[in-house]
Amino acid sequence: MVGRSRTSIPKSAQCYELAQWLRSLRQRSGLTYRQMAELTEGLRIADPACSAVTLSRADRGTFLPRRHVVEAYAQVCGATRREARLRWEQAARQSGHTPDGREVASAPRAERKLELVYHPAHLLEAMHQARLAAGQPSLREMEKKARDLGAGPLPRSTVADILAGSRMPSEELLVAYVRACGQHGRRIALWRNAWARAFSAYAV
């Protein structure tokens, strides 16, 4: 039994190809993440055995997992460590990382104007940019800040799904999110209008 099916990986995900490959391995193996975690305990790897949570995050595609996690994931599912390393290195290059996994600093993309948001993908891009401008706070930090501001609930699991592109935020959750990113005043009205336009396209 493989367990609950996962949400599909958006093709815009940072490590889409690597995540798809990992998921295909797990599907063929028929293993659950818990079973995989138990099997990693017997692998001769430099780092500690991987937990089920760590392994499940590795195939989301939204970030580059650590190399030893990809190697462990692949090995317990029947692939070779060498192939896993090559796949990881390719994903690192494509996602703008150095060979040791560090992210390469690049020129910031021009911020998307909220007045030009007409599609859920535009809204998602603007949300990522707002978080980046706020210093890339963790979802835990944002949840606490939204609570401290009285901006409404901002559950981490829901926000993670939204930022992965697997669901559309509600208007009030979006407002809580951008307030946690330090935006206020007239900007909130612009965000509400952007949400309304994106939702109209989403609902079609």
VOVODREN-520257 format. One record per atom (N, C-alpha, C, CB): x, y, z. Coordinates in steps of 0.1 Angstrom, whole numbers, padded with zeros to 4 digits, always signed. Glycine has a CB too. Example, Ala and Ser with C-alpha at 12.3 -4.5 7.8 and 13.67 -1.06 7.14 Angstrom:
BEGIN
+0132-0057+0078+0123-0045+0078+0132-0033+0078+0113-0045+0090+0128-0022+0071+0137-0011+0071+0129+0000+0079+0141-0006+0057
//
This chain:
BEGIN
+0009-0012+0000+0000+0000+0000+0009+0012+0000-0010+0000+0012+0007+0021-0009+0015+0033-0011+0011+0044-0001+0015+0038-0025-0002+0045+0003-0007+0055+0011-0014+0066+0003+0005+0062+0019-0018+0077+0010-0026+0087+0003-0019+0092-0009-0029+0098+0013-0026+0095-0020-0020+0101-0032-0017+0115-0029-0030+0099-0044-0006+0120-0035-0001+0133-0033-0007+0143-0043+0014+0133-0033-0007+0155-0040-0011+0165-0050-0001+0165-0061-0013+0179-0043-0005+0169-0073+0004+0169-0084+0014+0180-0083-0004+0170-0097+0025+0178-0089+0036+0188-0089+0034+0198-0100+0050+0181-0090+0033+0211-0096+0031+0221-0107+0044+0222-0115+0028+0235-0101+0042+0223-0128+0053+0223-0138+0062+0235-0136+0048+0223-0152+0058+0245-0129+0066+0256-0126+0075+0254-0113+0057+0269-0124+0073+0243-0107+0081+0240-0095+0096+0240-0097+0077+0226-0089+0103+0245-0087+0118+0246-0089+0125+0234-0093+0123+0252-0076+0121+0222-0087+0128+0209-0090+0118+0199-0095+0135+0204-0077+0110+0203-0105+0099+0195-0111+0104+0181-0115+0092+0202-0122+0114+0181-0124+0119+0168-0130+0124+0159-0119+0130+0171-0140+0132+0164-0109+0137+0156-0099+0126+0150-0091+0147+0164-0090+0116+0158-0087+0105+0153-0079+0097+0143-0086+0096+0165-0075+0094+0145-0099+0087+0135-0107+0094+0122-0108+0085+0140-0122+0108+0122-0109+0116+0110-0109+0115+0103-0096+0130+0113-0113+0116+0110-0085+0115+0104-0072+0101+0098-0070+0118+0114-0061+0091+0105-0073+0077+0099-0072+0075+0086-0080+0067+0109-0075+0081+0086-0092+0079+0074-0100+0086+0062-0094+0085+0077-0115+0098+0065-0088+0105+0054-0081+0097+0049-0069+0119+0059-0075+0091+0057-0061+0083+0053-0050+0070+0045-0054+0079+0065-0041+0064+0050-0065+0052+0043-0070+0056+0029-0075+0046+0051-0082+0067+0028-0082+0071+0014-0086+0075+0005-0074+0083+0015-0096+0081+0011-0064+0085+0003-0052+0073-0001-0044+0095+0011-0044+0062+0006-0044+0051+0003-0035+0053+0006-0021+0047-0011-0037+0063+0014-0017+0066+0016-0003+0059+0029+0002+0081+0018-0002+0057+0029+0015+0052+0041+0021+0064+0049+0026+0042+0038+0033+0062+0062+0029+0074+0069+0034+0079+0064+0047+0069+0084+0036+0070+0058+0056+0074+0053+0068+0083+0040+0066+0062+0049+0077+0079+0032+0056+0087+0020+0053+0101+0024+0047+0080+0011+0043+0100+0035+0039+0113+0040+0033+0122+0045+0044+0110+0051+0023+0117+0052+0053+0125+0057+0064+0132+0046+0072+0116+0066+0074+0124+0035+0074+0130+0024+0081+0141+0018+0073+0119+0014+0084+0140+0017+0060+0150+0011+0052+0163+0020+0051+0145+0009+0038+0161+0033+0052+0173+0042+0052+0183+0039+0063+0169+0056+0051+0178+0033+0074+0186+0031+0086+0197+0021+0082+0178+0025+0097+0195+0012+0072+0205+0003+0069+0215+0007+0058+0198-0010+0064+0213+0019+0053+0222+0024+0042+0234+0030+0048+0214+0035+0034+0245+0028+0041+0258+0034+0045+0259+0048+0039+0270+0025+0040+0253+0058+0046+0254+0071+0041+0260+0080+0053+0240+0077+0038+0266+0091+0049+0273+0099+0058+0264+0106+0068+0282+0110+0051+0252+0109+0064+0242+0116+0073+0234+0106+0080+0234+0126+0065+0226+0110+0090+0217+0101+0097+0206+0096+0088+0211+0109+0109+0200+0086+0092+0188+0080+0085+0178+0091+0083+0182+0068+0092+0170+0090+0072+0160+0101+0069+0147+0097+0075+0159+0103+0054+0140+0107+0080+0126+0105+0086+0116+0104+0075+0123+0116+0096+0104+0099+0078+0094+0098+0068+0090+0112+0063+0081+0091+0073+0090+0122+0072+0086+0136+0068+0097+0142+0059+0085+0145+0081+0110+0139+0062+0120+0144+0053+0119+0138+0039+0134+0141+0059+0116+0125+0038+0115+0119+0025+0102+0124+0018+0114+0104+0027+0092+0126+0025+0079+0131+0018+0081+0145+0013+0068+0131+0027+0090+0153+0019+0092+0167+0015+0101+0167+0002+0098+0175+0026+0110+0157+0001+0120+0156-0010+0113+0156-0023+0129+0144-0008+0101+0150-0025+0095+0149-0038+0084+0159-0040+0090+0135-0040+0084+0170-0033+0074+0180-0035+0078+0189-0047+0073+0189-0023+0091+0190-0050+0095+0198-0061+0096+0213-0059+0086+0196-0073+0092+0218-0047+0092+0232-0044+0106+0237-0040+0082+0235-0034+0115+0228-0037+0129+0233-0032+0138+0221-0035+0129+0237-0017+0151+0224-0035+0161+0214-0038+0164+0207-0025+0174+0220-0043+0161+0193-0024+0164+0186-0012+0180+0184-0010+0157+0172-0012+0184+0181+0002+0198+0178+0004+0202+0165-0004+0202+0176+0019+0214+0165-0009+0218+0154-0018+0217+0140-0011+0232+0156-0023+0221+0139+0001+0220+0126+0008+0206+0121+0009+0227+0127+0022+0196+0130+0010+0182+0127+0011+0177+0120-0002+0173+0139+0015+0181+0127-0013+0178+0122-0026+0184+0108-0029+0182+0131-0037+0197+0107-0025+0204+0094-0026+0197+0083-0018+0218+0095-0022+0193+0086-0006+0187+0076+0003+0173+0072-0003+0185+0081+0017+0165+0082-0007+0152+0080-0012+0153+0071-0024+0146+0094-0017+0162+0074-0033+0164+0066-0046+0168+0052-0043+0173+0072-0055+0178+0050-0034+0184+0037-0031+0173+0027-0025+0195+0038-0021+0165+0032-0015+0156+0023-0009+0144+0019-0019+0150+0029+0003+0143+0028-0030+0133+0025-0040+0138+0017-0052+0126+0038-0044+0151+0013-0051+0157+0004-0061+0166+0011-0071+0146-0002-0068+0168+0024-0071+0177+0031-0080+0191+0031-0074+0172+0045-0083+0201+0034-0082+0215+0035-0078+0218+0048-0072+0224+0031-0089+0228+0048-0063+0232+0061-0057+0238+0070-0067+0242+0058-0046+0245+0064-0077+0251+0072-0088+0241+0080-0096+0260+0063-0097+0230+0072-0100+0220+0079-0107+0213+0090-0099+0209+0069-0112+0211+0087-0086+0205+0098-0078+0214+0110-0077+0202+0092-0064+0227+0108-0076+0236+0119-0075+0236+0127-0088+0250+0114-0072+0236+0120-0099+0235+0127-0112+0222+0135-0114+0237+0118-0124+0211+0129-0110+0198+0136-0110+0198+0149-0101+0187+0127-0107+0204+0147-0089+0204+0158-0080+0213+0169-0085+0210+0153-0066+0224+0166-0091+0233+0176-0096+0227+0184-0108+0247+0170-0101+0219+0177-0116+0212+0183-0127+0202+0193-0122+0206+0173-0136+0194+0188-0111+0184+0197-0105+0191+0209-0099+0176+0189-0095+0202+0207-0093+0209+0218-0086+0213+0229-0097+0222+0213-0079+0218+0224-0108+0222+0234-0119+0210+0241-0124+0229+0227-0130+0199+0234-0127+0187+0240-0132+0181+0250-0123+0178+0229-0136+0182+0247-0110+0175+0256-0100+0184+0267-0095+0170+0248-0089+0196+0268-0101+0205+0279-0097+0213+0277-0084+0197+0292-0096+0217+0265-0082+0225+0261-0070+0239+0258-0074+0219+0250-0062+0249+0259-0065+0262+0255-0067+0263+0239-0066+0272+0261-0057+0274+0233-0070+0275+0218-0069+0273+0213-0055+0288+0214-0074+0276+0221-0044+0274+0217-0031+0260+0220-0025+0285+0222-0022+0251+0225-0034+0238+0227-0030+0234+0241-0025+0234+0218-0019+0244+0251-0025+0241+0264-0021+0235+0272-0032+0254+0271-0016+0225+0280-0028+0218+0288-0038+0227+0299-0043+0205+0293-0032+0227+0301-0056+0235+0312-0062+0227+0325-0062+0239+0308-0076+0233+0335-0057+0226+0348-0057+0224+0353-0071+0233+0359-0048+0213+0358-0074+0210+0363-0088+0203+0376-0087+0202+0353-0096+0202+0383-0098+0196+0396-0098+0181+0394-0096+0198+0403-0112+0175+0402-0087+0160+0400-0084+0152+0403-0097+0156+0409-0073+0141+0395-0098+0132+0397-0109+0124+0410-0106+0123+0385-0111+0120+0416-0117+0111+0428-0115+0098+0424-0108+0109+0435-0129+0094+0432-0098+0082+0428-0091+0070+0430-0100+0081+0437-0079+0061+0420-0099+0049+0421-0107+0040+0431-0101+0042+0407-0109+0035+0440-0109+0026+0450-0104+0012+0444-0101+0024+0462-0114+0007+0447-0089-0006+0441-0086-0017+0444-0095-0010+0445-0072-0016+0456-0101-0026+0460-0111-0026+0451-0124-0024+0475-0115-0015+0444-0126-0014+0435-0138-0016+0420-0134-0001+0437-0144-0022+0418-0122-0025+0404-0119-0039+0401-0124-0024+0402-0103-0039+0391-0133-0052+0387-0139-0054+0372-0139-0053+0392-0153-0045+0364-0133-0045+0350-0134-0039+0344-0121-0037+0344-0146-0044+0332-0116-0038+0326-0104-0023+0325-0104-0044+0313-0102-0017+0323-0116-0003+0322-0116+0004+0335-0113+0002+0316-0130-0002+0346-0118+0003+0359-0115+0002+0362-0100-0005+0370-0123-0009+0358-0094-0011+0361-0080-0001+0353-0072-0025+0357-0076+0002+0340-0076+0012+0332-0069+0026+0338-0070+0012+0318-0075+0029+0343-0082+0042+0350-0083+0043+0362-0074+0044+0354-0098+0033+0370-0074+0033+0382-0065+0034+0378-0050+0020+0390-0067+0028+0367-0046+0029+0363-0032+0043+0359-0029+0019+0351-0030+0049+0351-0038+0063+0347-0036+0072+0360-0035+0069+0338-0047+0070+0370-0043+0078+0382-0043+0076+0390-0030+0074+0391-0055+0063+0390-0025+0061+0397-0013+0068+0391-0001+0045+0397-0010+0068+0378-0001+0076+0370+0010+0091+0373+0009+0073+0355+0009+0096+0373-0004+0110+0375-0006+0114+0389-0001+0113+0373-0021+0105+0399-0004+0108+0413-0001+0108+0414+0015+0098+0422-0007+0100+0405+0021+0100+0406+0036+0111+0399+0043+0087+0400+0041+0121+0393+0035+0132+0386+0040+0130+0371+0041+0135+0391+0054+0121+0366+0033+0118+0352+0033+0116+0346+0046+0130+0344+0025+0106+0351+0054+0104+0345+0067+0098+0331+0066+0094+0354+0075+0100+0323+0076+0095+0309+0076+0080+0310+0077+0101+0300+0087+0073+0299+0073+0059+0299+0075+0054+0299+0089+0053+0286+0068+0062+0294+0098+0060+0294+0112+0060+0309+0117+0070+0286+0120+0070+0316+0113+0072+0330+0116+0060+0338+0111+0085+0336+0111+0056+0335+0099+0045+0343+0093+0032+0340+0100+0043+0339+0078+0030+0327+0104+0018+0324+0111+0017+0331+0124+0018+0308+0114+0028+0332+0131+0028+0339+0144+0026+0354+0142+0042+0337+0151+0032+0360+0132+0031+0374+0129+0016+0378+0126+0040+0379+0118+0010+0369+0117-0004+0372+0114-0013+0371+0126-0009+0361+0104-0010+0362+0135-0017+0361+0148-0015+0373+0157-0013+0348+0156-0002+0378+0157+0001+0390+0166-0006+0402+0160+0016+0392+0166-0007+0403+0147-0014+0414+0140-0029+0414+0141-0009+0416+0126-0034+0402+0145-0049+0401+0144-0054+0400+0130-0055+0412+0152-0045+0395+0121-0048+0394+0107-0057+0382+0103-0036+0395+0098-0059+0373+0112-0066+0361+0109-0057+0349+0109-0073+0363+0096-0063+0337+0108-0054+0325+0108-0046+0324+0095-0063+0312+0110-0034+0318+0097-0025+0316+0085-0019+0302+0087-0015+0328+0084-0026+0291+0086-0021+0278+0089-0009+0274+0079-0032+0268+0088+0002+0269+0085+0013+0267+0077+0011+0257+0066+0025+0262+0086+0004+0246+0069+0001+0235+0059-0007+0241+0047-0006+0223+0065-0016+0249+0050-0024+0255+0039-0016+0264+0030-0036+0263+0045-0008+0273+0037+0000+0282+0030+0011+0275+0021+0007+0292+0039+0016+0264+0027+0026+0256+0019+0020+0251+0006+0031+0244+0028+0007+0246+0007+0000+0241-0005-0002+0252-0015-0013+0234-0001-0006+0264-0010-0008+0275-0019+0004+0279-0026-0014+0287-0011+0016+0280-0018+0028+0285-0024+0034+0274-0034+0038+0288-0013+0029+0262-0032+0034+0251-0042+0025+0251-0054+0033+0238-0035+0015+0260-0054+0006+0261-0066-0005+0251-0067+0014+0260-0078-0008+0244-0056-0018+0233-0056-0032+0237-0052-0013+0222-0048-0033+0250-0047-0046+0255-0044-0046+0270-0044-0050+0249-0030-0058+0275-0045-0060+0290-0046-0063+0295-0032-0072+0294-0056-0057+0306-0028-0060+0311-0014-0074+0318-0014-0049+0321-0010-0080+0318-0002-0092+0326+0000-0087+0340+0001-0100+0321+0013-0097+0349-0001-0093+0364-0001-0088+0367+0013-0105+0372-0004-0094+0362+0024-0090+0366+0037-0076+0360+0041-0100+0362+0048-0074+0348+0036-0061+0342+0039-0050+0350+0031-0060+0327+0034-0053+0354+0019-0043+0362+0012-0040+0375+0019-0049+0366-0002-0050+0381+0025-0048+0394+0032-0039+0391+0045-0062+0400+0036-0042+0380+0052-0034+0377+0063-0020+0374+0059-0040+0364+0071-0018+0368+0048-0005+0365+0043+0003+0377+0040-0005+0356+0030-0003+0387+0032+0005+0399+0028+0007+0408+0040-0002+0406+0017-0002+0408+0050+0000+0416+0062+0012+0410+0070-0013+0416+0071+0013+0397+0070+0024+0391+0077+0037+0394+0069+0022+0375+0078+0036+0397+0057+0048+0401+0049+0051+0416+0050+0046+0398+0034+0043+0423+0059+0046+0437+0062+0039+0447+0053+0060+0439+0061+0029+0442+0045+0022+0451+0036+0009+0456+0043+0018+0444+0023+0005+0469+0041-0006+0475+0048-0012+0486+0040-0002+0479+0062-0022+0493+0045-0027+0505+0039-0033+0502+0025-0017+0515+0038-0030+0511+0016-0036+0510+0002-0032+0497-0005-0031+0522-0006-0020+0491-0001-0016+0479-0007-0026+0467-0005-0002+0474-0001-0033+0467+0007-0042+0457+0009-0054+0457+0000-0048+0458+0024-0058+0469-0004-0069+0471-0014-0064+0466-0027-0074+0485-0014-0052+0469-0031-0047+0464-0044-0046+0449-0044-0033+0470-0046-0042+0443-0033-0042+0428-0032-0056+0422-0033-0035+0424-0019-0065+0428-0027-0079+0423-0027-0084+0424-0042-0089+0432-0018-0082+0435-0049-0086+0436-0063-0078+0425-0072-0083+0450-0068-0066+0423-0069-0058+0413-0076-0064+0400-0074-0043+0414-0072-0067+0397-0062-0073+0384-0059-0086+0382-0066-0076+0382-0043-0095+0392-0066-0108+0391-0073-0106+0388-0088-0116+0404-0072-0096+0394-0095-0094+0392-0109-0088+0377-0111-0084+0402-0115-0079+0373-0102-0073+0360-0103-0084+0349-0101-0062+0358-0094-0092+0352-0091-0103+0342-0088-0113+0341-0099-0110+0346-0075-0116+0352-0106-0125+0351-0117-0119+0342-0128-0127+0365-0123-0106+0343-0131-0100+0334-0141-0100+0320-0136-0086+0339-0144-0098+0318-0123-0097+0305-0117-0110+0297-0118-0092+0305-0102-0121+0305-0116-0134+0299-0115-0140+0296-0129-0144+0308-0108-0134+0301-0139-0139+0298-0153-0138+0284-0157-0132+0307-0163
//
